[in-house]
Amino acid sequence: MLRREPLNPPKYVYPVDEWRMVEKQYYPRFQAQMETIFSIGNGYLGMRGVCEEVTPCTENGTFINGFYESWPIVYGEEAFGFAKTGQTIVNVTDSKIIKLYVDDEPFSLSTANLLSFERVLDMKSGTLNRELVWETPSGKKVAIKSRRLISLEHKHLAAIEYEVTVLNAKAPVVISSEIANHKYIASNNNDPRKAKGFKGRVLNPKANYCKDGRILLGYVTNQSKIGLACGIEHQLFTECSYFYKSECSEDGGQAVFSVDAQPGIPIKLIKYITYNTSPGNSIEELSTRAHRTLDRAKNLGFEAILVSQQQYMDDFWHRSDIKISGNPYDTDATTALELQQAIRFNLFQILQASGRAEGTGIPAKGLSGQAYEGQFFWDTEIYVLPFLIYTAPRIARNLLCFRYKMLDKARKRARQLNQKGALFPWRTINGEEASAYYAAGTAQYHINADIAYAVKKYVEITGDKDFLYNEGVEILVETARLWHDLGFFQDGKFHIHGVTGPDEYTTVVNNNAYTNLMARENLRYAVQTVQMLQNEDLERFAALLDRTNLALTEIEDWQKAAEYMYIPYDEAKKIHPQDDSFLSKKVWDFENVPRSKYPLLLNFHPLVIYRHQVIKQADVVLAMHLLGQEFSEQQKKSNFDYYDPLTTGDSSLSVCIQSILAFNLGYTRKAIEYAYFAILMDLADIAGNSKDGCHIASMGGSWMVMVYGFAGMKDYNGNLSFNPRLPEGTTALHFPLTIRCQRLEVDIRQEKVTYLLREGSELRIKHQDEEILLKVGIPVCVKQKNQDWE
């Protein structure tokens, strides 16, 4: 996707079903992408959408959030303060394997004669289902049904229901349920977005157990020393006669069921799966916990686990669902139902990446792939947390508490860079910086302000002062300290030099506008919070002083730095320069660089890119979304008009933000086009790498497009206002928001908007500058004013 060319709606190829992603035929050439699309997870455990029989597959991945192997970063030339250790999420033991043999003929999608086939990711029930009929070479017809889930209610549990029925004959049937360790992980190509390949063993065997239908394996990672216990348990239901045996070794095990299949009589295997991990517990302890999980699962039974999954999903959609009617596009390229399907797919994948992410962050690809090493970035705070704050505040709090747990390592990292305070890592799993390229990584100090911004938004929308006064304030103190130490006064202004903003195509610059604006917000909020704490809770204020050795003079320093923060502005162009030197560079030759040369980072040396005005991620435009109150409407228009044509589309993080600003400015066609690119980032494979995993940040951005774009919501300082811009052709948009434990429903039509406080007591909002006091259960309907569009 390149700028400087007319945007066309992405091609949508999936059967239309607003609650299901459906695959009607097995397509080998789409296999890698389908493994991503049909991935399932719960935020702790994730499995790519590989069939139970395993082959064929492109990347057979099973991932546990935060379970990583570390490795030394090797530099051609060392320098002081460089990151020393990388971290990569581990592709753990594969426990979903179920191999089928009929008349000793193995079933494989790549060779089978399929009389029918359907695979469904059911987003309403949270399951992955498959039904097919296989005709064997001898003419026997075999119906195979499977249903797979990773429990959102039971964090450590997954389960598979696998049913085989020989339809037209007797036959010997063998079902081999297996668990297998990946001894070696192949190296990848030179694409820096993909994961590092390991040579040799990653998981060292420490225990194995096999009795009846239960198999348990225990491992410890080679370098990071994290323990893993994983196990499988089985139940077989059939009227056919059968026998079974099981065995295991240090790197795998299998339970083999041999059945005398009778025509029309189903053979149903239930497979329960568990994973437990910990860096501190022994394998014996983890194994005990794994046994408990399997015992509980077997006692509950598959149907009860399904019921709890459905209850969890019902609650999720009650809090989160976005309903859209009509077609914003004036073409038939993408129908309204396809748009509805895509939005729900994005929200469902965010749930699968975050639901049980307790004590961890959200990897850039969730748990749907190993790309970006399974590491955590600023994507979470800026692109995913808004959705979670308004729909699942408990999960949002967990993620912010995880950042708080990183604070000591962030303090240590700041010392390594000769700074005071704390510097959060640009990319990490364990809290240590894992970015080997400091110019586009470590130099992105704005990560501190992004986290502080997320703390502020979370507290304003939830009212959670306990978090603010315990964990949040300490984050604010240490990040404010870093900004004050990093910057300096010159000519009466506070400057910040030698940093990289969100745009990774422009690095190590002075006075990046985004960084300075966000740092100012960070400093202001730190001052405000510390003063509030001092006035409201002297006991916790004293505890803060003790934990941080905070001097009251520091607060005055932060206030002064914020007040005199230098924000670049060009009077001649009437725009905010991205940094001090950006406007002096040559504009990238968009007209003559062919499409095949994008993304630029894979085709040009960084120095070539750094010499030009060309943008990977929205930078100033992002600042205008996050801190819109700091810009006049004319400044927003001038900045957007200047920077939008310079943005390549090389990053999936840009189009959602460009869409929101375009909506706010009344650029209807452009807003809708960008919205479609954000919403269909994975389903239309916009970036060409959906095979490597979902773009979780873009999925969060698609929610923002609906709420901040279509609905025109602004929430500066926790004050909600709406200025809906429903495009012609769109007949309705409906979504819920949770604000300070109250549930607001917003229903937007072309001529009117209805606000209903469904749960709570009262809530004050604004609609197009008109103040509205909502009382619980009483809908307020207001007419839409005419909107100017371009």
C-alpha positions in Angstrom: 0.0 0.0 0.0 1.7 3.2 -1.1 0.7 6.8 -0.9 0.7 9.1 -3.9 -1.7 6.6 -5.6 -5.5 6.5 -5.5 -6.6 4.2 -2.8 -8.9 1.4 -3.7 -10.9 -0.9 -1.3 -8.9 -4.0 -0.3 -10.1 -7.2 -1.9 -12.2 -9.3 0.5 -12.3 -13.0 -0.3 -14.0 -14.8 2.7 -17.5 -16.2 2.7 -19.8 -13.6 4.4 -20.9 -14.5 7.9 -21.0 -11.8 10.5 -20.0 -14.2 13.4 -17.8 -16.8 11.7 -14.7 -17.0 9.5 -15.4 -19.8 7.1 -13.1 -21.9 4.9 -15.1 -23.9 2.3 -12.2 -25.6 0.6 -8.6 -26.5 1.4 -6.3 -24.1 -0.5 -2.6 -25.0 -0.2 -1.4 -21.7 -1.5 -3.3 -19.8 1.3 -2.2 -22.3 4.0 0.2 -20.0 5.8 -2.3 -17.1 6.0 -5.1 -19.4 7.1 -2.9 -20.7 10.0 -2.9 -17.1 11.2 -6.6 -16.4 10.6 -7.7 -19.6 12.3 -5.4 -19.2 15.3 -6.9 -19.5 18.7 -5.7 -18.3 22.1 -6.6 -16.8 25.5 -3.8 -14.4 26.1 -1.7 -16.9 28.0 -1.7 -19.8 25.5 -2.0 -19.6 21.7 -2.1 -22.1 18.8 -1.8 -21.4 15.1 -4.6 -22.7 13.0 -2.8 -25.9 11.9 -4.9 -29.0 11.5 -4.8 -31.7 14.2 -3.1 -34.1 11.8 -0.3 -31.4 11.6 0.7 -32.0 8.0 0.5 -30.1 5.9 1.6 -26.9 7.7 3.8 -23.9 7.2 4.5 -22.8 10.8 3.2 -25.2 13.4 3.2 -22.9 16.4 2.1 -23.2 20.0 3.1 -20.2 22.1 2.9 -19.2 25.8 2.9 -15.5 26.5 6.1 -14.5 28.2 7.8 -17.9 27.8 11.0 -17.1 26.0 14.6 -18.1 25.4 17.3 -15.5 25.7 20.4 -15.1 23.5 23.4 -12.9 23.4 23.2 -10.0 20.9 26.4 -10.0 18.8 27.6 -6.7 17.5 30.2 -6.0 14.8 31.3 -3.1 17.0 30.4 -2.8 20.6 29.6 0.4 22.4 28.7 1.4 26.0 25.1 0.8 26.9 24.1 -1.3 24.0 21.4 -4.0 24.7 23.2 -7.2 25.6 20.5 -9.9 25.5 17.8 -10.7 23.1 14.6 -12.6 23.9 12.5 -14.8 21.6 9.1 -16.4 22.4 9.5 -20.2 22.3 7.5 -22.5 20.0 6.7 -25.0 22.8 5.7 -28.7 22.6 2.9 -29.4 20.2 0.0 -31.0 22.0 -2.8 -30.8 19.5 -1.6 -33.6 17.3 -4.2 -36.2 16.5 -3.3 -38.6 13.6 -5.9 -40.7 11.9 -5.5 -44.0 10.1 -8.3 -46.0 8.4 -7.3 -49.3 6.9 -3.8 -48.2 7.9 -4.1 -45.3 5.4 -3.1 -42.0 7.0 -5.4 -39.0 6.6 -3.7 -35.9 5.3 -5.4 -32.8 3.8 -2.7 -32.6 1.2 -3.5 -36.0 -0.3 -7.0 -36.8 0.8 -9.9 -37.1 -1.6 -12.3 -34.7 0.1 -16.0 -35.0 -0.7 -16.8 -32.1 1.5 -14.8 -29.6 3.7 -15.6 -26.7 6.0 -13.5 -25.1 8.7 -15.0 -22.4 10.9 -13.6 -20.0 13.4 -16.7 -19.3 15.5 -16.2 -15.9 17.1 -19.5 -16.1 19.0 -18.6 -19.4 20.8 -14.8 -19.0 20.8 -14.1 -22.3 19.0 -12.3 -23.6 15.9 -14.5 -26.2 14.1 -13.9 -28.5 11.1 -16.2 -30.9 9.3 -15.2 -33.0 6.3 -15.8 -36.3 4.5 -12.8 -38.2 3.3 -13.1 -41.0 0.7 -10.2 -43.5 1.2 -8.5 -45.1 -1.8 -10.6 -48.2 -1.2 -13.9 -46.2 -1.4 -14.7 -46.0 2.3 -16.2 -42.7 3.3 -15.1 -41.2 6.6 -16.7 -38.2 8.3 -14.4 -36.3 10.5 -15.5 -33.6 12.9 -13.3 -31.6 15.3 -13.8 -28.8 17.7 -10.9 -27.0 19.4 -10.8 -24.4 22.1 -8.4 -22.7 24.4 -10.3 -21.9 27.5 -10.8 -18.2 28.5 -12.3 -19.3 31.8 -9.5 -21.8 32.7 -6.2 -20.1 31.9 -4.0 -23.2 31.5 -6.5 -25.4 29.7 -7.2 -26.3 26.0 -9.4 -29.1 24.7 -10.2 -30.9 21.4 -13.2 -32.9 20.5 -12.3 -35.2 17.6 -15.0 -37.4 16.1 -14.6 -40.1 13.4 -17.4 -42.0 11.7 -16.9 -44.5 9.0 -20.1 -44.1 7.0 -20.4 -47.0 4.6 -18.3 -49.9 5.8 -16.5 -51.6 8.7 -12.8 -50.6 9.1 -10.0 -50.7 11.5 -9.5 -47.2 12.8 -6.4 -46.0 14.7 -6.4 -42.6 16.4 -3.0 -41.5 17.7 -3.1 -38.6 20.0 0.4 -37.2 20.5 2.5 -34.5 22.2 5.9 -33.7 20.6 8.7 -31.3 21.5 10.3 -29.1 18.9 14.0 -30.0 19.2 15.2 -27.5 16.7 13.9 -24.3 15.3 14.9 -23.3 11.8 16.6 -20.0 11.1 14.6 -17.4 9.1 15.5 -15.1 6.3 16.9 -11.6 6.8 13.5 -9.9 7.4 14.0 -8.1 10.7 10.3 -8.4 11.5 10.6 -12.1 11.8 11.8 -14.1 14.8 15.3 -15.2 15.4 16.0 -18.9 14.6 17.7 -21.1 17.2 20.3 -23.7 16.3 20.0 -26.7 18.6 17.9 -27.6 21.6 15.9 -24.9 23.4 13.9 -27.0 25.8 15.9 -29.3 28.0 13.9 -32.4 29.2 13.6 -32.7 33.0 10.6 -35.1 33.5 8.2 -37.4 31.7 5.2 -39.3 33.0 2.8 -41.7 31.3 -0.1 -43.6 32.8 -3.3 -44.8 31.2 -4.4 -42.0 28.9 -2.3 -39.2 30.5 1.1 -38.0 29.4 3.1 -35.3 31.1 6.4 -33.7 30.0 8.7 -31.2 31.8 11.3 -28.9 30.4 13.6 -26.0 31.3 14.8 -23.5 28.7 18.5 -23.6 28.0 19.4 -20.0 28.7 16.5 -18.2 30.4 15.9 -21.1 32.8 12.1 -21.0 32.7 10.3 -24.2 33.6 7.5 -25.7 31.5 5.1 -28.6 32.3 2.7 -29.7 29.6 0.3 -32.6 29.6 -2.5 -34.4 27.8 -5.4 -36.5 29.0 -8.0 -38.5 27.1 -11.6 -39.8 27.1 -12.9 -42.0 24.3 -16.7 -42.5 23.7 -17.9 -45.1 21.3 -20.1 -48.2 21.0 -17.4 -49.9 18.9 -14.9 -52.2 20.6 -11.4 -50.7 21.1 -8.2 -51.0 23.0 -5.5 -48.4 23.7 -1.9 -48.0 24.8 0.3 -45.1 25.7 4.0 -44.4 25.9 6.3 -41.4 26.2 9.9 -40.4 26.1 11.7 -37.2 27.0 10.6 -35.4 23.8 7.1 -36.8 23.2 4.4 -39.3 23.9 1.4 -40.8 22.3 -1.9 -42.5 23.3 -3.0 -44.8 20.5 -6.6 -45.9 20.3 -7.3 -48.9 18.0 -11.0 -49.2 17.2 -13.1 -51.8 15.2 -15.2 -49.1 13.6 -18.7 -50.1 12.6 -20.6 -48.2 9.8 -22.4 -45.2 11.1 -21.2 -45.5 14.7 -19.2 -42.4 15.8 -15.9 -42.6 17.6 -15.4 -39.5 19.8 -12.1 -38.7 21.4 -11.8 -35.8 23.9 -8.3 -34.5 24.4 -7.5 -32.2 27.3 -4.3 -30.1 27.2 -2.5 -28.1 29.8 0.6 -25.9 30.0 2.1 -24.4 33.2 5.2 -22.2 33.2 7.3 -20.4 35.8 10.8 -19.1 36.1 10.8 -19.7 39.9 9.0 -23.0 40.5 10.5 -26.5 40.2 9.4 -28.9 37.5 7.8 -31.0 40.2 5.6 -28.1 41.3 4.7 -27.3 37.7 3.9 -30.9 37.1 1.7 -31.1 40.1 -0.3 -28.1 38.9 -0.6 -29.7 35.4 -2.0 -32.9 37.0 -4.6 -30.8 38.8 -5.7 -29.0 35.7 -6.1 -32.3 33.8 -8.0 -33.8 36.8 -10.4 -30.8 36.9 -10.9 -30.9 33.1 -11.7 -34.6 33.1 -14.2 -34.1 35.9 -15.8 -31.1 34.3 -16.1 -32.8 30.9 -15.9 -31.2 27.4 -19.5 -29.9 27.4 -19.1 -28.0 30.7 -15.9 -26.4 29.3 -17.8 -25.4 26.2 -20.5 -23.8 28.3 -18.0 -21.8 30.3 -16.4 -20.7 27.1 -19.8 -19.6 25.7 -20.5 -17.6 28.9 -17.2 -15.8 28.7 -17.8 -15.0 25.0 -21.3 -13.7 25.7 -20.0 -11.4 28.3 -17.2 -10.2 26.0 -19.5 -9.3 23.2 -22.0 -7.7 25.6 -19.1 -5.3 26.6 -17.3 -5.0 23.3 -19.4 -5.6 20.2 -19.5 -3.0 17.4 -22.6 -3.2 15.2 -22.5 -1.5 11.8 -25.2 -1.4 9.1 -25.0 -0.2 5.6 -21.9 0.3 3.4 -19.7 3.3 3.9 -18.2 2.7 0.4 -20.2 3.7 -2.6 -19.0 0.6 -4.5 -19.9 -3.1 -4.1 -16.2 -4.0 -3.3 -16.9 -4.7 0.3 -20.4 -5.2 1.6 -21.7 -4.1 5.0 -21.8 -7.7 6.3 -18.2 -8.2 5.3 -17.3 -5.1 7.2 -19.2 -6.3 10.2 -17.4 -9.7 10.0 -14.0 -8.1 9.7 -14.6 -5.8 12.7 -15.7 -8.7 14.9 -12.7 -10.7 13.7 -10.4 -8.0 14.9 -12.0 -7.6 18.3 -12.0 -11.4 18.7 -8.3 -11.6 18.0 -7.6 -8.8 20.5 -9.4 -10.9 23.1 -7.4 -14.0 22.2 -4.2 -11.9 22.6 -5.1 -10.3 25.9 -7.9 -12.1 27.8 -5.6 -14.0 30.2 -2.4 -12.0 29.7 -1.8 -11.8 33.5 1.7 -10.8 34.5 2.7 -10.3 30.9 2.2 -7.9 28.0 0.6 -8.4 24.6 3.1 -9.5 21.9 2.9 -7.5 18.6 1.5 -10.6 16.9 -0.5 -11.8 19.9 0.0 -15.5 20.2 -0.7 -16.2 16.5 2.9 -16.2 15.3 6.5 -15.9 16.3 7.3 -12.6 14.4 8.8 -9.7 16.2 10.2 -12.4 18.6 6.9 -12.4 20.6 8.1 -9.1 22.2 6.0 -6.3 23.7 6.1 -2.8 22.2 4.4 0.6 22.7 1.7 -0.8 20.4 -0.1 -2.0 23.5 -0.4 1.4 25.3 -1.3 3.5 22.3 -3.3 1.2 20.0 -4.7 -1.7 22.1 -5.3 -0.2 25.6 -8.0 2.3 24.5 -10.2 -0.6 23.5 -9.5 -2.5 26.7 -9.9 0.5 28.9 -13.4 1.1 27.5 -14.5 -2.6 27.4 -12.3 -4.7 29.8 -10.8 -2.4 32.4 -9.5 -5.3 34.5 -7.4 -6.5 31.6 -6.1 -2.9 31.0 -5.1 -2.7 34.6 -3.3 -6.0 34.5 -1.2 -4.7 31.5 -0.3 -1.5 33.3 0.6 -3.4 36.4 2.9 -5.5 34.2 4.7 -2.3 33.1 5.0 -1.4 36.8 6.7 -4.7 37.5 9.3 -3.6 34.9 10.1 -0.4 36.8 13.3 -1.6 38.5 14.7 -2.9 35.3 13.7 0.4 33.6 15.6 2.3 36.3 18.6 0.1 35.7 18.3 0.7 31.9 18.3 4.5 32.5 21.6 4.2 34.4 23.1 2.3 31.5 22.2 5.2 29.3 23.6 7.7 31.8 20.2 9.0 32.8 18.2 9.5 36.0 14.7 8.1 36.5 13.6 5.1 34.5 13.7 4.2 30.8 11.3 1.5 29.7 12.5 -0.9 27.0 11.6 -0.3 23.4 11.1 -4.0 22.9 11.1 -6.7 25.5 9.7 -9.8 27.1 11.4 -9.9 30.5 11.7 -6.1 31.1 15.2 -5.7 29.7 15.9 -3.9 26.4 16.1 -6.3 23.5 16.5 -3.8 20.7 19.9 -4.4 18.9 19.5 -1.3 16.7 19.5 1.7 19.0 18.8 4.3 16.4 15.3 3.0 15.6 14.8 1.3 18.9 16.3 2.4 22.2 16.3 6.1 21.0 12.5 6.0 21.0 12.4 7.5 24.5 8.7 8.3 23.8 7.9 4.8 25.1 8.1 6.4 28.6 5.5 9.0 27.7 3.3 6.4 25.9 3.1 4.4 29.1 2.4 7.6 31.2 -0.3 8.5 28.7 -1.9 5.1 29.0 -1.9 5.4 32.8 -3.6 8.8 32.6 -6.3 7.6 30.2 -6.9 4.5 32.2 -7.4 6.4 35.5 -9.6 9.1 33.9 -11.9 6.6 32.3 -12.1 4.1 35.2 -11.6 6.3 38.2 -9.1 3.8 39.6 -7.2 6.0 42.1 -5.9 3.0 44.0 -3.9 2.0 41.0 -2.8 5.6 40.4 -1.7 6.2 44.0 0.1 2.9 44.3 1.6 1.9 41.0 0.8 4.7 38.6 2.3 7.5 40.5 5.7 5.7 40.8 5.8 5.2 37.0 5.0 8.9 36.6 7.7 10.0 39.0 10.4 8.0 37.4 9.4 8.8 33.8 9.3 12.5 34.7 12.7 12.3 36.2 14.1 10.9 32.9 12.6 13.7 30.8 13.9 16.4 33.1 17.4 14.8 33.1 17.3 14.2 29.3 16.3 17.7 28.3 17.9 21.1 28.8 17.1 24.8 28.8 18.3 26.9 25.9 17.0 30.4 25.0 14.3 30.1 27.6 12.9 26.8 26.2 13.2 23.2 27.3 14.7 21.1 24.5 15.0 17.3 24.1 17.8 16.1 21.7 19.0 12.8 20.3 15.8 10.9 20.2 13.7 9.0 17.7 9.9 9.6 17.4 7.3 7.0 16.3 8.5 7.4 12.7 11.4 4.9 12.4 12.4 6.3 9.0 13.7 9.4 10.8 16.1 8.7 13.7 18.2 10.3 16.4 16.9 13.9 15.9 16.5 17.0 18.0 13.1 18.1 19.3 10.9 15.5 17.7 7.4 17.1 18.0 5.6 14.0 19.1 8.2 13.2 21.8 8.2 16.8 23.1 4.4 17.0 23.2 4.0 13.6 24.9 6.9 14.4 27.4 5.1 17.6 28.3 1.9 15.7 29.0 3.9 13.2 31.0 5.5 15.9 33.1 2.2 17.8 33.7 0.4 14.6 34.8 3.3 13.6 37.1 3.1 17.1 38.8 -0.7 16.9 39.0 -0.7 13.4 40.5 2.0 13.9 43.1 0.3 17.1 44.3 -3.1 15.3 44.4 -1.6 12.5 46.4 0.0 14.9 48.9 -3.4 16.6 49.4 -5.5 13.5 49.5 -3.5 10.7 51.2 -0.5 11.7 53.3 0.2 8.1 54.2 0.6 7.0 50.6 2.5 10.2 49.8 5.0 9.4 52.5 5.3 5.9 51.2 6.0 7.3 47.7 8.7 9.6 49.1 10.3 6.6 50.8 10.2 4.4 47.7 11.5 7.0 45.2 13.5 9.4 47.4 11.5 12.2 45.8 12.5 15.7 46.6 9.7 18.4 46.5 12.0 20.6 44.4 11.8 18.0 41.7 8.1 18.7 41.2 8.9 22.4 40.6 11.6 21.4 38.0 9.1 19.2 36.2 6.5 21.9 36.1 9.0 24.4 34.7 10.2 21.9 32.0 6.6 21.3 31.0 5.7 25.0 30.9 8.7 25.9 28.7 8.8 22.8 26.5 9.9 23.6 23.0 7.3 22.6 20.4 8.6 23.1 16.9 6.5 25.2 14.6 7.2 26.6 11.1 5.5 30.0 10.6 6.0 29.9 6.9 4.4 26.5 6.3 2.0 26.8 9.2 2.9 23.3 10.3 4.7 21.6 13.2 8.0 20.2 11.8 8.4 16.6 12.7 11.7 17.6 14.2 14.3 20.4 13.9 15.9 19.0 10.7 13.0 17.3 8.9 11.9 20.1 6.6 15.5 20.6 5.4 15.6 17.2 3.9 14.8 16.2 0.4 11.3 14.7 -0.2 11.3 11.0 -1.1 10.9 10.3 -4.8 7.5 8.6 -4.6 6.9 9.0 -8.3 9.9 7.0 -9.4 10.4 4.4 -6.7 8.4 1.3 -7.8 6.0 -0.6 -5.6 8.3 -3.5 -5.5 10.8 -1.4 -3.4 8.4 -1.1 -0.5 8.7 -1.5 2.5 11.7 0.7 2.2 13.5 -0.9 5.2 13.9 -4.1 3.2 15.3 -2.4 0.1 17.3 0.7 1.1 20.2 1.3 3.5 18.9 3.2 6.6 21.1 6.1 5.8 19.4 6.6 2.4 16.0 6.6 4.1 17.2 8.9 6.9 18.2 11.6 4.4 14.7 12.1 3.1 11.3 13.3 4.1 9.6 10.0 4.2 7.5 8.5 7.0 7.0 4.9 8.1 4.7 5.5 11.1 2.4 8.4 11.6 4.2 10.8 13.8 2.9 14.4 14.1 -0.5 13.0 12.9 -0.5 10.6 15.8 0.3 13.4 18.2 -2.8 15.3 16.8 -5.0 12.3 17.7 -3.6 11.7 21.1 -3.3 15.4 22.1 -5.8 17.0 19.8 -6.5 19.7 22.4 -3.0 21.1 21.8 -3.7 21.9 18.1 -6.0 24.4 16.4 -8.3 23.0 13.7 -6.3 24.9 11.1 -3.0 23.4 12.5 -4.6 19.9 12.3 -5.5 20.5 8.6 -2.2 22.0 7.6 -0.2 19.2 9.4 -2.3 16.4 7.9 -2.2 17.9 4.4 1.6 18.0 4.6 2.4 14.7 6.3 -0.2 12.4 4.8 1.4 12.3 1.3 4.8 11.5 2.9 3.5 8.4 4.8 4.4 5.2 2.9 2.1 2.7 4.5 5.1 0.5 5.4 3.7 0.2 8.9 0.4 -1.2 9.9 0.2 1.4 12.7 -0.5 4.4 10.5 -3.7 3.9 8.5 -6.0 3.8 11.6 -4.6 7.1 12.8 -4.8 8.7 9.4 -8.4 7.6 9.1 -9.3 9.2 12.5 -7.8 12.5 11.6 -9.3 12.4 8.1 -12.7 11.9 9.8 -12.1 14.8 12.2 -11.2 17.0 9.3 -14.1 16.0 7.1 -12.1 14.2 4.4 -14.7 11.6 4.0 -13.4 9.6 1.1 -9.9 9.4 2.5 -11.2 8.6 6.0 -13.2 5.6 4.7 -10.4 4.3 2.5 -7.9 4.4 5.4 -10.5 2.8 7.7 -10.9 -0.1 5.3 -7.1 -0.7 5.1 -7.0 -0.7 9.0 -9.9 -3.0 9.4 -8.9 -5.4 6.7 -5.1 -5.4 7.5 -5.0 -9.1 8.0 -8.1 -10.4 6.2 -7.0 -8.7 3.0 -3.3 -9.3 3.7 -2.6 -5.6 3.2 1.0 -5.7 4.4 1.7 -9.1 2.6 2.8 -10.8 5.9 -0.4 -12.0 7.6 1.1 -15.4 7.3 3.5 -14.4 10.1 0.7 -13.5 12.6 -2.0 -11.0 13.3 -1.4 -7.3 13.4 -2.8 -6.8 16.9 -2.1 -3.0 17.1 -3.9 -2.4 13.8 -6.8 -4.5 15.1 -7.0 -2.2 18.1 -6.7 0.7 15.7 -9.8 -0.5 13.9 -11.8 -0.1 17.1 -10.4 3.4 17.4 -11.5 4.1 13.8 -15.1 3.3 14.7 -15.2 5.1 18.0 -12.8 8.1 17.5 -13.4 8.3 13.8 -17.0 7.4 12.7 -18.4 8.4 16.1 -16.1 11.4 16.6 -15.4 10.6 20.2 -12.9 12.8 22.1 -11.9 12.0 25.7 -9.4 14.7 26.6 -8.9 14.7 30.4 -11.6 12.1 30.8 -14.4 14.3 29.4 -16.4 12.5 26.7 -17.8 14.3 23.7 -19.1 12.9 20.4 -19.3 14.5 17.0 -20.4 11.6 14.7 -19.6 11.6 11.0 -21.6 8.7 9.7 -20.7 8.4 6.0 -23.5 8.3 3.4 -24.5 4.7 2.9 -23.9 3.7 6.5 -27.3 3.5 8.2 -26.3 2.7 11.8 -23.4 2.3 14.2 -23.8 0.9 17.7 -21.3 0.3 20.4 -21.0 0.1 24.2 -18.4 1.9 26.4 -17.6 1.3 30.1 -16.9 4.5 31.9 -16.2 4.5 35.7 -18.1 1.2 36.1 -21.1 2.5 34.1 -22.2 1.1 30.7 -23.0 3.6 28.0 -24.5 2.5 24.7 -24.1 4.8 21.7 -26.5 4.3 18.7 -25.7 6.5 15.7 -28.1 7.0 12.7 -27.9 9.4 9.8 -30.4 11.8 11.3 -30.1 11.2 15.1 -28.0 9.8 17.8 -29.3 8.0 20.9 -27.3 7.8 24.1 -28.4 5.3 26.7 -26.8 4.8 30.1 -27.6 1.1 30.4 -25.9 0.5 33.8 -24.8 3.0 36.5 -26.4 6.1 37.9 -25.6 9.2 35.8 -23.0 10.4 33.3 -22.3 13.8 31.8 -21.2 13.9 28.1 -21.3 16.3 25.2 -22.8 15.9 21.7 -21.5 18.4 19.2 -20.8 20.9 22.0 -24.2 20.3 23.6 -24.0 19.1 27.2 -26.1 16.0 28.1 -26.8 14.6 31.5 -27.6 10.9 31.2 -29.7 9.1 33.8 -29.6 5.3 34.0 -32.2 3.6 31.8 -33.4 6.9 30.1 -32.4 7.2 26.5 -31.5 10.7 25.2 -32.1 11.2 21.5 -30.5 14.2 19.7 -30.6 15.3 16.1 -27.5 15.3 13.9 -26.3 18.6 12.6 -25.2 18.8 9.0 -21.6 17.9 8.4 -19.3 19.3 5.8 -17.4 16.7 3.8 -14.8 16.7 1.2 
